[in-house]
Amino acid sequence: MGRIGLQLRATLENITGLRAAGEDFRWYLKLKCGNCGEVSEKWQYLRLMDSAPLKGGRGSATMVQKCKLCSRENSIDIISQTIKPYNAEDSEKFKTIVEFECRGLEPVDFQPQAGFVAEGAESGTPFNDINLLEKDWNDYDEKTKESVGIYEVTHKFVKC
């Protein structure tokens, strides 16, 4: 399967540097077994801080799981150095914000939730624990006396 990138697109208003915060940030995904095509019914999350050993002592991955349908052991790993911020100049364009090393598990859907952070584009005001579950978020930047927001959040997966 190889590497699969998660691309984000959003309209940013007076905001920049939208990114996943910390090693405990939860990437909520629906995963598909590359062997039998079974897709998880529930959202599953991956965190950088999680690590599970691979069978046969071949190292570790962020998530290792056995497919409920075909019993094959699959894994997916967050490639930490690929986590990138989504900036003001990226607004309304798709940009890869993270890549996953996929061995038998392929992400087919992403649900942005809480844990994103960003800064005011002009002021640098930090905005923490941004929740994008509703695909829109807005607030007010006291320093610039302007509204800030993230709108029309969408995503897609691409092979890297």
Accessible surface in RSA format (square Angstrom, percent):
REM  Atomic radii and reference values for relative SASA: ProtOr
REM  Chains: A
REM  Algorithm: Lee & Richards
REM  Probe-radius: 1.40
REM  Slices: 20
REM RES _ NUM      All-atoms   Total-Side   Main-Chain    Non-polar    All polar
REM                ABS   REL    ABS   REL    ABS   REL    ABS   REL    ABS   REL
RES MET A   1   101.44  52.5  33.49  22.2  67.96 161.8  46.88  39.9  54.57  72.3
RES GLY A   2    31.02  38.3   0.00   N/A  31.02  38.3  26.81  73.6   4.21   9.4
RES ARG A   3    94.53  39.7  89.57  45.7   4.96  11.8  28.04  38.3  66.49  40.3
RES ILE A   4     3.82   2.2   3.82   2.8   0.00   0.0   3.82   2.8   0.00   0.0
RES GLY A   5     0.00   0.0   0.00   N/A   0.00   0.0   0.00   0.0   0.00   0.0
RES LEU A   6     0.00   0.0   0.00   0.0   0.00   0.0   0.00   0.0   0.00   0.0
RES GLN A   7    30.83  17.2  30.83  22.5   0.00   0.0   0.00   0.0  30.83  23.4
RES LEU A   8     1.19   0.7   1.19   0.8   0.00   0.0   1.19   0.8   0.00   0.0
RES ARG A   9    94.00  39.5  94.00  47.9   0.00   0.0   6.92   9.5  87.08  52.8
RES ALA A  10     1.23   1.1   0.00   0.0   1.23   2.8   1.23   1.7   0.00   0.0
RES THR A  11    34.87  24.8  34.85  35.3   0.01   0.0  30.00  40.3   4.87   7.4
RES LEU A  12    20.22  11.3   0.68   0.5  19.54  49.1   0.68   0.5  19.54  52.6
RES GLU A  13    59.80  34.3  55.63  42.1   4.18   9.9  26.85  51.9  32.95  26.9
RES ASN A  14    52.42  36.1  40.29  38.9  12.13  29.2   6.25  15.0  46.17  44.6
RES ILE A  15     1.05   0.6   0.00   0.0   1.05   2.5   0.00   0.0   1.05   2.9
RES THR A  16    32.38  23.0  32.38  32.8   0.00   0.0  26.88  36.1   5.50   8.3
RES GLY A  17     5.49   6.8   0.00   N/A   5.49   6.8   5.49  15.1   0.00   0.0
RES LEU A  18     2.03   1.1   0.57   0.4   1.46   3.7   0.57   0.4   1.46   3.9
RES ARG A  19    87.56  36.8  84.21  42.9   3.35   8.0  27.23  37.2  60.33  36.6
RES ALA A  20    15.57  14.3   2.13   3.3  13.44  30.6   2.13   3.0  13.44  35.6
RES ALA A  21    34.77  32.0  24.68  38.1  10.09  23.0  28.90  40.7   5.87  15.5
RES GLY A  22    54.03  66.6   0.00   N/A  54.03  66.6  35.58  97.6  18.45  41.3
RES GLU A  23   109.80  63.0 105.26  79.6   4.54  10.8  37.88  73.3  71.92  58.7
RES ASP A  24    87.62  61.4  78.95  78.6   8.67  20.5  16.23  38.2  71.38  71.2
RES PHE A  25     9.21   4.6   2.92   1.8   6.28  16.3   8.55   5.2   0.66   1.9
RES ARG A  26    91.28  38.3  87.87  44.8   3.42   8.1  17.67  24.1  73.61  44.6
RES TRP A  27     3.41   1.4   3.41   1.7   0.00   0.0   1.33   0.7   2.08   3.4
RES TYR A  28    36.78  17.2  36.77  20.9   0.02   0.0  19.09  14.3  17.69  21.8
RES LEU A  29     0.24   0.1   0.24   0.2   0.00   0.0   0.24   0.2   0.00   0.0
RES LYS A  30    50.08  24.4  50.08  30.7   0.00   0.0   8.72   7.8  41.36  44.1
RES LEU A  31     3.20   1.8   0.40   0.3   2.80   7.0   0.40   0.3   2.80   7.5
RES LYS A  32    67.99  33.2  67.99  41.7   0.00   0.0  16.86  15.2  51.13  54.5
RES CYS A  33     4.46   3.4   3.23   3.6   1.23   2.9   3.23   8.2   1.23   1.3
RES GLY A  34    36.99  45.6   0.00   N/A  36.99  45.6   5.77  15.8  31.22  69.9
RES ASN A  35    82.03  56.6  51.19  49.5  30.83  74.2   2.71   6.5  79.32  76.7
RES CYS A  36    51.69  39.1  16.20  18.1  35.49  83.4  24.81  62.9  26.88  29.0
RES GLY A  37    37.15  45.8   0.00   N/A  37.15  45.8  21.10  57.9  16.05  35.9
RES GLU A  38    66.08  37.9  58.74  44.4   7.33  17.5  14.87  28.8  51.21  41.8
RES VAL A  39    61.56  40.5  49.59  44.9  11.97  28.8  49.59  43.1  11.97  32.5
RES SER A  40    24.82  21.0  11.49  15.3  13.34  30.7  21.80  46.4   3.03   4.2
RES GLU A  41   155.64  89.4 131.61  99.6  24.03  57.2  51.62  99.8 104.02  84.9
RES LYS A  42   165.57  80.8 159.74  98.0   5.83  13.9 107.08  96.4  58.49  62.3
RES TRP A  43    79.09  31.7  57.53  27.8  21.56  50.6  43.98  23.5  35.11  57.0
RES GLN A  44    43.17  24.1  38.55  28.2   4.62  11.0  17.19  36.6  25.98  19.7
RES TYR A  45    76.19  35.6  65.53  37.3  10.66  27.7  37.52  28.2  38.67  47.7
RES LEU A  46     2.59   1.4   1.52   1.1   1.06   2.7   2.59   1.8   0.00   0.0
RES ARG A  47    48.29  20.3  48.29  24.6   0.00   0.0   0.00   0.0  48.29  29.3
RES LEU A  48    49.71  27.7  29.28  20.9  20.43  51.4  29.39  20.6  20.32  54.7
RES MET A  49   104.52  54.1  73.26  48.5  31.26  74.4  77.20  65.6  27.32  36.2
RES ASP A  50    45.45  31.8  38.48  38.3   6.96  16.5  17.80  41.9  27.65  27.6
RES SER A  51    81.80  69.1  48.27  64.4  33.53  77.2  37.72  80.3  44.08  61.7
RES ALA A  52    29.16  26.8  27.68  42.7   1.48   3.4  29.16  41.1   0.00   0.0
RES PRO A  53   110.48  80.5 100.06  91.2  10.42  37.9 100.64  83.1   9.85  61.2
RES LEU A  54    16.37   9.1  11.14   8.0   5.23  13.1  11.33   8.0   5.03  13.5
RES LYS A  55   128.61  62.7 118.87  72.9   9.73  23.2  87.33  78.6  41.27  44.0
RES GLY A  56    74.42  91.8   0.00   N/A  74.42  91.8  41.61 114.2  32.81  73.5
RES GLY A  57    74.56  91.9   0.00   N/A  74.56  91.9  37.06 101.7  37.50  84.0
RES ARG A  58   162.80  68.4 134.64  68.6  28.16  67.0  72.88  99.6  89.92  54.5
RES GLY A  59    47.99  59.2   0.00   N/A  47.99  59.2  38.79 106.5   9.20  20.6
RES SER A  60    57.87  48.9  41.13  54.9  16.74  38.6  13.64  29.0  44.23  62.0
RES ALA A  61     2.29   2.1   0.00   0.0   2.29   5.2   2.29   3.2   0.00   0.0
RES THR A  62    11.78   8.4   4.30   4.4   7.48  17.8   0.80   1.1  10.98  16.6
RES MET A  63    32.73  17.0  29.93  19.8   2.80   6.7  32.73  27.8   0.00   0.0
RES VAL A  64    35.35  23.3  11.94  10.8  23.41  56.4  11.94  10.4  23.41  63.5
RES GLN A  65    48.87  27.3  42.33  30.9   6.54  15.6  23.70  50.4  25.17  19.1
RES LYS A  66   129.17  63.0 111.30  68.3  17.87  42.5  56.80  51.1  72.37  77.1
RES CYS A  67    10.48   7.9   2.84   3.2   7.64  17.9   6.07  15.4   4.41   4.8
RES LYS A  68   201.31  98.2 163.11 100.1  38.20  90.9 113.89 102.5  87.42  93.1
RES LEU A  69   119.81  66.7  92.30  66.0  27.51  69.2  93.07  65.4  26.74  72.0
RES CYS A  70    44.35  33.6  15.57  17.4  28.79  67.7  24.16  61.2  20.19  21.8
RES SER A  71    68.49  57.9  59.15  78.9   9.33  21.5  26.46  56.4  42.02  58.9
RES ARG A  72   112.42  47.2 104.53  53.3   7.89  18.8  34.75  47.5  77.67  47.1
RES GLU A  73    58.62  33.7  35.67  27.0  22.95  54.6   8.44  16.3  50.17  41.0
RES ASN A  74     3.17   2.2   0.77   0.7   2.40   5.8   2.40   5.8   0.77   0.7
RES SER A  75     3.34   2.8   2.92   3.9   0.42   1.0   1.26   2.7   2.08   2.9
RES ILE A  76     0.00   0.0   0.00   0.0   0.00   0.0   0.00   0.0   0.00   0.0
RES ASP A  77    37.73  26.4  37.73  37.6   0.00   0.0   0.01   0.0  37.72  37.6
RES ILE A  78     9.99   5.7   0.00   0.0   9.99  24.1   0.00   0.0   9.99  27.1
RES ILE A  79    20.78  11.8  17.02  12.7   3.76   9.1  20.78  15.0   0.00   0.0
RES SER A  80    59.59  50.4  47.79  63.8  11.80  27.2  20.21  43.0  39.37  55.2
RES GLN A  81   139.24  77.9 114.00  83.3  25.24  60.1  66.56 141.7  72.68  55.1
RES THR A  82    12.33   8.8  11.78  11.9   0.56   1.3  11.84  15.9   0.49   0.7
RES ILE A  83    45.92  26.1  25.65  19.1  20.28  48.9  25.65  18.5  20.28  55.0
RES LYS A  84    93.52  45.6  91.65  56.2   1.87   4.5  69.00  62.1  24.52  26.1
RES PRO A  85    46.99  34.2  46.99  42.8   0.00   0.0  46.99  38.8   0.00   0.0
RES TYR A  86     0.28   0.1   0.28   0.2   0.00   0.0   0.28   0.2   0.00   0.0
RES ASN A  87    32.68  22.5  32.68  31.6   0.00   0.0   3.63   8.7  29.05  28.1
RES ALA A  88    44.13  40.6  33.82  52.2  10.31  23.5  34.59  48.7   9.54  25.3
RES GLU A  89   123.31  70.8 106.41  80.5  16.90  40.2  67.44 130.4  55.87  45.6
RES ASP A  90    21.98  15.4  21.39  21.3   0.59   1.4   1.00   2.4  20.98  20.9
RES SER A  91    27.56  23.3  17.83  23.8   9.73  22.4  14.95  31.8  12.61  17.7
RES GLU A  92   112.17  64.4  93.62  70.8  18.55  44.2  27.53  53.3  84.64  69.1
RES LYS A  93   124.44  60.7 119.62  73.4   4.81  11.5  86.48  77.8  37.96  40.4
RES PHE A  94    62.43  31.2  37.12  23.0  25.32  65.9  37.12  22.5  25.32  72.5
RES LYS A  95    52.02  25.4  47.97  29.4   4.05   9.6  38.80  34.9  13.22  14.1
RES THR A  96    34.88  24.8  28.27  28.7   6.61  15.8  19.18  25.8  15.70  23.7
RES ILE A  97     6.41   3.6   6.35   4.7   0.06   0.1   6.35   4.6   0.06   0.1
RES VAL A  98     0.00   0.0   0.00   0.0   0.00   0.0   0.00   0.0   0.00   0.0
RES GLU A  99    30.32  17.4  30.32  22.9   0.00   0.0   0.00   0.0  30.32  24.8
RES PHE A 100     0.00   0.0   0.00   0.0   0.00   0.0   0.00   0.0   0.00   0.0
RES GLU A 101    45.57  26.2  45.57  34.5   0.00   0.0  12.11  23.4  33.46  27.3
RES CYS A 102     1.02   0.8   0.00   0.0   1.02   2.4   0.00   0.0   1.02   1.1
RES ARG A 103    95.22  40.0  86.06  43.9   9.16  21.8  55.28  75.5  39.94  24.2
RES GLY A 104     6.51   8.0   0.00   N/A   6.51   8.0   2.69   7.4   3.82   8.6
RES LEU A 105     4.19   2.3   4.19   3.0   0.00   0.0   4.19   2.9   0.00   0.0
RES GLU A 106    37.97  21.8  37.97  28.7   0.00   0.0   0.09   0.2  37.88  30.9
RES PRO A 107     2.37   1.7   0.00   0.0   2.37   8.6   0.00   0.0   2.37  14.7
RES VAL A 108    60.50  39.8  32.63  29.5  27.87  67.2  36.64  31.8  23.86  64.7
RES ASP A 109    50.65  35.5  50.65  50.4   0.00   0.0   8.67  20.4  41.98  41.9
RES PHE A 110     3.81   1.9   1.23   0.8   2.58   6.7   1.23   0.7   2.58   7.4
RES GLN A 111    36.03  20.1  35.42  25.9   0.61   1.5   2.81   6.0  33.22  25.2
RES PRO A 112     2.01   1.5   1.62   1.5   0.39   1.4   2.01   1.7   0.00   0.0
RES GLN A 113    38.78  21.7  37.95  27.7   0.84   2.0   3.97   8.4  34.81  26.4
RES ALA A 114    43.60  40.1  33.87  52.3   9.73  22.1  34.03  47.9   9.58  25.4
RES GLY A 115    19.73  24.3   0.00   N/A  19.73  24.3  19.55  53.7   0.18   0.4
RES PHE A 116     1.37   0.7   1.37   0.8   0.00   0.0   1.37   0.8   0.00   0.0
RES VAL A 117    19.70  13.0  19.70  17.8   0.00   0.0  19.70  17.1   0.00   0.0
RES ALA A 118     1.30   1.2   0.00   0.0   1.30   3.0   0.00   0.0   1.30   3.4
RES GLU A 119    47.29  27.2  47.29  35.8   0.00   0.0  23.32  45.1  23.98  19.6
RES GLY A 120     1.97   2.4   0.00   N/A   1.97   2.4   0.25   0.7   1.72   3.8
RES ALA A 121    42.07  38.7  15.04  23.2  27.04  61.5  15.17  21.4  26.91  71.3
RES GLU A 122   144.28  82.8 107.56  81.4  36.72  87.4  32.79  63.4 111.49  91.0
RES SER A 123    29.26  24.7   1.42   1.9  27.85  64.1  10.97  23.4  18.29  25.6
RES GLY A 124    42.10  51.9   0.00   N/A  42.10  51.9  26.39  72.4  15.71  35.2
RES THR A 125    24.84  17.7  24.84  25.2   0.00   0.0  24.84  33.4   0.00   0.0
RES PRO A 126    87.30  63.6  74.59  68.0  12.71  46.2  74.59  61.6  12.71  79.0
RES PHE A 127    15.63   7.8  12.47   7.7   3.16   8.2  15.62   9.5   0.01   0.0
RES ASN A 128   107.46  74.1  82.99  80.2  24.46  58.9  27.29  65.7  80.16  77.5
RES ASP A 129   100.54  70.4  81.63  81.2  18.91  44.7  31.24  73.5  69.30  69.1
RES ILE A 130     0.31   0.2   0.04   0.0   0.27   0.6   0.31   0.2   0.00   0.0
RES ASN A 131    68.46  47.2  60.82  58.8   7.64  18.4  23.51  56.6  44.95  43.4
RES LEU A 132     0.00   0.0   0.00   0.0   0.00   0.0   0.00   0.0   0.00   0.0
RES LEU A 133    73.20  40.8  62.88  45.0  10.32  25.9  62.88  44.2  10.32  27.8
RES GLU A 134   139.98  80.4 121.34  91.8  18.64  44.4  54.02 104.5  85.96  70.2
RES LYS A 135    75.29  36.7  75.29  46.2   0.00   0.0  62.73  56.5  12.55  13.4
RES ASP A 136    71.26  49.9  62.14  61.9   9.12  21.6  18.30  43.1  52.97  52.8
RES TRP A 137    41.15  16.5  34.14  16.5   7.01  16.5  25.28  13.5  15.87  25.7
RES ASN A 138   102.01  70.3  83.62  80.8  18.39  44.3   3.21   7.7  98.80  95.5
RES ASP A 139    70.83  49.6  55.66  55.4  15.17  35.9  13.52  31.8  57.31  57.2
RES TYR A 140    99.06  46.3  89.97  51.2   9.09  23.7  72.75  54.7  26.32  32.4
RES ASP A 141     2.46   1.7   2.29   2.3   0.17   0.4   0.23   0.6   2.23   2.2
RES GLU A 142   115.99  66.6 113.00  85.5   2.99   7.1  58.85 113.8  57.14  46.7
RES LYS A 143   145.31  70.9 109.22  67.0  36.09  85.9  82.43  74.2  62.88  67.0
RES THR A 144    43.25  30.8  21.64  21.9  21.62  51.5  27.38  36.8  15.87  24.0
RES LYS A 145   141.85  69.2 122.43  75.1  19.42  46.2  90.64  81.6  51.21  54.5
RES GLU A 146    69.02  39.6  64.69  48.9   4.33  10.3  24.23  46.9  44.78  36.6
RES SER A 147    53.64  45.3  47.68  63.6   5.96  13.7  30.60  65.2  23.04  32.3
RES VAL A 148     0.43   0.3   0.43   0.4   0.00   0.0   0.43   0.4   0.00   0.0
RES GLY A 149     0.00   0.0   0.00   N/A   0.00   0.0   0.00   0.0   0.00   0.0
RES ILE A 150     0.00   0.0   0.00   0.0   0.00   0.0   0.00   0.0   0.00   0.0
RES TYR A 151    62.63  29.2  62.63  35.6   0.00   0.0  52.47  39.4  10.15  12.5
RES GLU A 152   128.13  73.6 114.11  86.3  14.02  33.4  51.91 100.4  76.23  62.2
RES VAL A 153     8.83   5.8   1.72   1.6   7.11  17.1   1.72   1.5   7.11  19.3
RES THR A 154    45.14  32.1  42.03  42.6   3.11   7.4  19.49  26.2  25.65  38.8
RES HIS A 155    45.12  24.7  30.07  20.9  15.05  38.5  18.82  19.4  26.30  30.6
RES LYS A 156    89.70  43.8  84.77  52.0   4.93  11.7  43.04  38.7  46.66  49.7
RES PHE A 157    47.30  23.7  21.51  13.3  25.79  67.1  21.71  13.2  25.59  73.2
RES VAL A 158    44.27  29.1  38.03  34.4   6.23  15.0  44.27  38.5   0.00   0.0
RES LYS A 159   150.04  73.2 122.11  74.9  27.93  66.5 103.20  92.9  46.84  49.9
RES CYS A 160    82.22  62.2  15.43  17.2  66.80 157.0  46.16 116.9  36.06  38.9
END  Absolute sums over single chains surface
CHAIN  1 A     8287.7       6418.9       1868.8       4008.8       4278.9
END  Absolute sums over all chains
TOTAL          8287.7       6418.9       1868.8       4008.8       4278.9
